[in-house]
Amino acid sequence: MKKIVLTLLVAISALNTTVAQKEKKYEKIVYKDSKTENSEVIITVDNAVGLEKETKFKLKITNKTNDYILYKPEESKFIINGKEMAPTEKWLLVLPNDNDYITINIKGGPFNSVTNYTFQLDGLYKVSSNAKGLDAPDFRLPATKNDFTAGNFNCNLSKLTKETEKTSVKFSCTYTGDKIGFVFPSKTGVKMPDGNEYANAKSKEKPIFLTKGKSDDFKLVWDRMQGGKSMDMQFVEMFIKWNNTFVEVSPEKMKPETLPFLIDDTLSK
């Protein structure tokens, strides 16, 4: 009888120790860095921590393709102790053969006793970089009208500075379609009296992406032209050529990835 009782006490003690370990709270849990890769992207996770009222990590996406990669965080989910929670960060667009990152954060908790969990990385989309641009009328400077349309884009001239040294133009565009609208300021040029087309000084601007009903601004700039009076931007007519600036596409969804988060015992202690 004594042996049975002793065995039960040992078992209960072990169970209590296990529960205590599971419920142990740290000032800050540090998770191990991780990396996963497929033929299209490299996903890297670092600086992952679990605090009393939040858990967060840095998610870096390296784009291995010649297309754009769009990430919609709200389609992903944390799975912590059987409970699912979705992040609410803004969308991220990664340029072809480039990389970018976003900090993923969930409030609540306590998360400083969660030694491991998983993150279902969903919401990755591939967007073709070869989509044909929408037709848009040349825009005369100085302007004879302030608005124009290009497919499902409605745009307005919001600011214009037209001087010898610099011409600066600002437009605001709203997308009304059901796909995703992209604006590529880098593809815009201006046709001058010499018959040539000149790229704008903002040619390295990142694309703007819009969902239905959303608006955004973009700026185009041309610096002083060579050629004397016949090319003086303050006095001559200039015609903005939109080329493939406005694009409407249906993104191609990519397969989800499951990312494990495991405690780094050394750093957490």
C-alpha positions, 0 to 999 in steps of 0.5 A: 500500500505504501509503495502505491501511495509513494508511486502516486505522489511521485506521479503527481509531483512530476505532473505538477512540475510539467504544468509549472514548466508549461506555465512558466513566464519569462520577462521576454521569450526569444524565439529561434531564427528560421528560414524556408525557401522554394523556387519563388521566394526565400522567407526569413524570420528573425527578432521574434519575441514573446512578451506579456502583451504582444508577440512579434517578429520580422518577416523578410521576403526575398523575391527570386522571380522576375515578377512582383510578389504581393503579401496580404498579412490578413490572410495569414494566422498565428496558431497559439495553444490551439487559438487562431489570430490574424495579423492586420499589417498593411500589404507589402509589395516586393519588387522583382529580384529584390527583398523587403520586410514587414514586422508582424505583431499580435496584441493580447497575451500573455505571450511570455509563457508561450514557448512554441507556436506556428505561423501559417504564412498565407496571402502571398501572390505573384503579380506579372511584371509583363501585364499590358498597360491601359490606354491613357490620353497624353496629358498636356502641360500647361493643362487644358483639363485637370482630370482623365481616365485610364480604364478603371483609374480616375485621375486628377491633377492636384499640383503643378509647378512648371518652371525653367529649372524644374517641372513638377506634377502631382496626380491623385488616382482612384481605382474603381475596378475589381482586380488590383490596380497598379500605378508605375510612375517609373514608366512615365515620360514627357514628349518635348518640342524636339520630338524626343521623350524624356524619363521623369526624375522619379523613375526609381519610384516604387509602384503603387497598388490599389484595391477597389475604391482606394486612392493614392498620389504620385509625383513626376519631376523633370529637371532643366532640359538642354536646348535653350529657349526651344526647350524651356519648360516654363514656356513650351508645351509638354505632353506626358506620355503614360506608356504602361503606367496604369495596369490592372491585374489578377494576382496569382496566389502562391502556396502557403508556408508553415513557419515554426516558432521555437524558444531559444532557451539560452537567450530567453533565460 
